Amino acid sequence: MPLKDQPTASLRPSSALLPPLLRDLPPAVLAAALPLLDRRQIPDGGCILREGDPSEALCLLVRGQAVVCKELDGQAMPVGRLSAGDSFGEIGLLTREPRSSSVYADGPAEVWTLPLAALDRLYATTGTDLLTQSARRHATALGERLTRVNTIAAETMQRHLDEFRMRVAFGTLFSNIILLLFLYVSGLGLLRHLSAAGASTTLISAPLLLAMAAGAAVVARLSGFSAGTFGFTLARWRWVLWDSLVWTAVFCAAVTAAKALLLASDYPRPGLALIQPWVSAEGAGATAVAYALYVLLSPVQEFIARGLLQGSLQKMLAGRMVMVRAVLLSNAVFSICHQHLGTGYAVAVFVPGLFWGWMYARHGSLLGVCLSHILIGLWVTGVLDLSSMVS
């Protein structure tokens, strides 16, 4: 219950427990002030003062911590902190203006308040103006609080400025990569008739992909970001490799089961086998070269799709579900880059692309993603030949 409703004997806490504002009051004034106090227990995150409300009381933080916030676009932005013993809310009482900021408990807290009517009553009965008597103490406290507020505001502004600069830098990087992808896809379109004539698509795309990777590497280097920013890191490499192997095995098992179910329903055409490795029409030599190039070029694709595209989007995007949106957008570009193999193939690679995007977000490294890309590609092509079902 409010402190003023308790017996007078219980209203005399030890002087060590009193806030500094009350501790130095003359005994007679303190005895008159204590029954006028309202005492509140504030839960963690509870609102003590709300910005815009009328200024009606002086507040004393007796126990716990509190955060001072300004409301900006519906969000509470921290601008200061309060500790046990601090008084607050006096500015509004002095200026008679609404509360200029909100105060929230940071953990359980105890707050004593002296309403404006109680302050007037104290003045009427004791001749003591509590705000005037404590003006010097308030001036010192307010000066320290203003210093803290200015420091926090400067740090907040610097943090937002750094975030803005990073987003601009990654926006420039992303734009350059999109331009390179446009040139790559356009080049593949010019060579599409070669794949229609039966040549290995890997042999066709390899020179263009390597050229694009070289351009992407130059763009990444000029961006000024470290290699780790683009997934070139060996951090936790044992766990990354093991985790990628486990999830890759699960993915391959799921794809194999899906093909078995489709074959059981005679889709897309009868006569296909579950185990049916892809072989080039040009013979064993061309087949071996195609598989070797696939192993060599898969990490290049992951560097572009995950390290550059997805990594840049993760840094540029803001708001909710940034990781999910980054995976979807980068994978959409990854799928578009396979349009030269046919719409069905481009749609089909979207599924493992989502898997690799999730894995890259999980690891923060290209190591596991590249290994998974190689193993899944060799399984679905060298063992299952799923391309025959989507071509």
ZIZI-V569062 format. One line per field, one symbol per residue. psi: psi as a letter, one per 30 degrees, with the letter a starting at -180 (. if undefined). A space follows every 50 residues. Layout:
psi = ???
This chain:
psi = lkefflleefgilkfffkleefegkkeeeeefeeffkkkkkklkfkkekk kflkjflkkkjekallkkkkjjhgkjjkfllklkfkllgfeeeefgllkf llkkkilklkkkkjleeeeeeeeeffgkjeeeegeeeeeeeeeeeeeeee eeeeeeeeeeeeeeeeeeefeeeeeeeeeeeeeeeeeeefgefeeffflk feeefeeeeeeeeeeeeeeeefffllefeggikgkheeeeeeeeeeeeee eeeeeeeeeeeeefghkfklfklejikkkkfgaeeeeeeeeeeeeefeee eeeeeeeeeeeeeefellalheeeeeeeeeeeeeeefgfffleeeeeefe efeeeeeeeeeeegkfeeeeeeeeeeeeefefefhfffff.
